[in-house]
Amino acid sequence: MLRDFGVEAPEHIVIEAMADAAGAEIVESADRFSATARLVRVNDRAAIRVSASIATEGARRFSIAHELGHLVLGHEESLASLCTLALPGGGADLENEANAFAAELLMPEALVRRRCEVSPVDLEIARGIARDFRVSLLAAARRFVELTSERCALAYARGGAVRWVARSATFAPDIAAGRRLDPDSIAHDVLRGKVDDRPQDVPASSWLDMSDDGGTEIVEHAAPIPEVGAVASLLWIPERRAAALRCFD
């Protein structure tokens, strides 16, 4: 689809035109159903119903691209039910495939990767991607983590616990879903209304499971996701600190 539309810059990604070319009509719905969008097929016709509950342009575009992914990838078994997509991350295999499709369609690797090879790492990089490609900060931060070679991860937390984590290929430690936020983490403070919008050093043990981190610190840059009462934390382990952590022995 990117080749067919001659996409060479962010402004060439017109999701409505792409949906139309794939045979899907976008229908704005006044209903506030639980999913952000749903795909409905009737014979050879398809419609993507977009919920009035979507709060931002970035979320709307990702939701449309996600449902378009279901259509293009032939996920016939998913068409009769609501997608559970609320934010990019987690979910069953078909949902993950549709999320991956949406991420590549809206933030093509050919256009985004060069932005991801930077150091130091912070959310300002993701904010630039979000602005230029008209996606949410969360989607942009996740895409950054997917494409960067830096040791970093994106943790999404709500209700005081981690819901999902995306890791770069070089980020070895596992951060389990369900992990309670540590009081020493910046995410813990953000969910309690204390927003300090800058990267900060935090104890490695506030995110990583280890009996002794030797006092090593990692970098955390956290931002609230106010529309869903959540927080996203970009975690970065600078190369000079990785050697002090057992997970990189």
Buried (B, 14 or more C-beta within 10 A) or exposed (E): BBEEBEBEEBEEBEBEEBBEEBEBEBEEBEEEEEBBBBBBBEEEEBBBBBBEBBEBEBBBBBBBBBBBBBBBBEBEEBBEEBBEBBBBBBBEEBBEBBBBBBBBBBBBBEBBBEBBEEEEBBBBBBBEBBEBBBBBBBBBBBBBBBBBEBBBBBBBBBEEEBBBBBBBEBBBBEBEBEBEBBEEBBBBBBBEEEEEEEBBEBBBBBBBEBEEBEEBBBBBBBBBBEBBEBBBBBBBBBEEBBEBBBBBE
